[in-house]
């Protein structure tokens, strides 16, 4: 009972800003979304209104649908987000449509299907949260307003009502640091480059990939104003950043008596780029900086009273004493409420499961109880695999959001834990004395495995799990392609029981395939599914192709499944080559190694080149487009290349953000594997040992050359995806049965 009262009280606190006066604005925002989505003609068949009284009883977002069948469809919502979610419910479940990152299928039936009785739905979750701090670097970093507009529309349609809005904060920090007495060169030295800002904001990094150009600050301020304005127009709550305690080293020059601690290094970086300085919670400078930043930030962007800050993300605190952790946490919160008495702190709960050896019961409790109950909102960030609420007594009474992380580094690779995702939110809601107040979608990178995100978004509006995932995924396929096609639906059911059915310790969501890892003899090829299911799904999609080639989503999926099949073949070739080397069978090594490096990888690159969504040129051109000069364009492009590959000057977090893109495969992964196979062959032929450390010395210049070269890559696709997928299947699929 106490938990339920707490959850409701928190919800009303955060939604107190909603008023009848906003109904007209939110109605207009959804009406404009309908026009952007469907066009002005079809949009005329939908009557949208926002009516607060729909949620008068529960206080939870509610929508109501009626009409159709020759009369306009009436969509009512208690907020703009609720109305948009109701619109998408109608388009998805009654019209068989889909809106997705890879493209949308919006062929409306005529006349529009009738609703024979009014359909009213209320979400069981006060919040449907979106974004990870890292998403801003792995996916959003180079976006312009047009791309942000599409994403906010996607958020509204999927019922998201709480999301990070962290763009432009470095411009505010620059003002604050200058006001404190730092000089511009000290500020420039502190900020990382754009592709690494997420980890500067989390206190993990500084300096690396910087400095930020002046034009960057101006553009990001402009973007942030448009982002928060559009989010608010739908009734979403933007989460702004707050001061977490990390400061530039130069603060010591300005305040010689300041009490700071230099934290340990992070991510294999040395202290030139990590070892952040953390202000002591009792130092008088702490509230000065914290309040100065928040005051300047809210003056610029306004506020909705929720702020994100993470002091110890993947960094061990200076002390494990509960008294220190309580003080450090309280200092962050007190700096917030000094400026905004209604402040609520949004905390990523990643730290508790990432370093469990440090975060024992006393340490966790010290953090969670340092903030008044109901004023700390915790993201259980990896709840589909490692839920924290279970062993922290529902975060010691603080409200939390059950989140699906799913993806690390924005990697490509078919992966999901759909059964755990399907069951997880209800289990958390029914947990004894649960303080769960919402669901969250928090990938490090987007634009992959869209079926996973479609399910999670739908669960934000469901009280119970989907009763039959096999039937659900079949419907997903028919909506995606605009037609029910038996072979395609069968392919998706095979993917559901294989790549999307991960359970256990290996379900990290990080692609560790040999294809995208620096070669060695120690790469694990363990998987949780039968490769034969992937190969059969591949065959079924090719069988369905003649009926579905007009579907852009189908062509995307056929490429993605073919890409996955080639990834499986690469793993099998690697296993055979490794065995051949260890058994000193030179002929077999030459065959398997040659097939991997000189046949499969070039074939994969050619396939990827047939779709603009899998082009390195497209990826790099996004970075270059942000620039105002050629020098800036080269700077941004190198930032992007580093993130995709070495991640740091010495390969510090090597291949963490791996992607499978045309150009990246042929100019980065393939040369590495070619050198590796040549090195193994040389070792066997001459009877000398293979030394991994020597190979790494030799391969690093190849990796570094990719980052620093200025080769431009095509941003227009070449070749036909279906023909190329069929060619690879006919040439290589039969070999899979012999392994």
Secondary structure, 3 states (H helix, E strand, C coil): CHHHHHHHHHHHHHCCCCCHHHHHHHHHHHHHHHHHHHCHHHHCCEEEEECHHHHCCCCCCEEEEEECCCCCEEEEECCHHHHHHHHHHHHHHCCCCECCCCCCECCCCCCCCCEEEEEEEECCCCEEEECCCCHHHHCCCCCCHHHHHHHHHHHHHCCCCEEECCCCHHHHHHHHHHHHCCCHHHHHHHCCCHHHHHHHHCCCCCCCCCCCCHHHHHHHHHHHHHHHHHHHHCCCEEEEECCCCEECCCHHHHCCCCCEEECCCCCCCCCCCCCCEEECCCCHHHHHHHHHHHHHHHHHHCCCCEEECCCCCCCCCCCCCHHHHHHHHHHHHHHHHHHCCCCEEEEECHHHHHCCCCCCHHHHHHHHCCCCCCCEEEEECCHHHHCCHHHCHHHHCCCEEEEECCCCCCCCCCCCEHHHHHHHHHHHHCCCCCCEEEEEECCCCCCCCHHHHHHHHHHCCCCCCCCCHHHHHHHHHHHHHCCCCHHHHHHHHHHHHCCCECCCCCCCCCCCCHHHCCCCCCCCCCCCCCHHHHHHHHHHHHHHHHHHCCCHHHHHHHHHHHHHHHHHHHHHHHHHHHHHHHCCCHHHHHHHHHHHHHHHHHHHHHHHCCCHHHEHHHHHHHHHHCCCCHHHHHHHHHHHHHHHCCCCCCCCCCCCCCCCCECHHHHHHHHHHHHHHHHHHHHHHHCCCCCHHHHHHHHHHHHHHHHHCCCCCCCCCCCCHHHHHHHHHHHHHHHHCCC
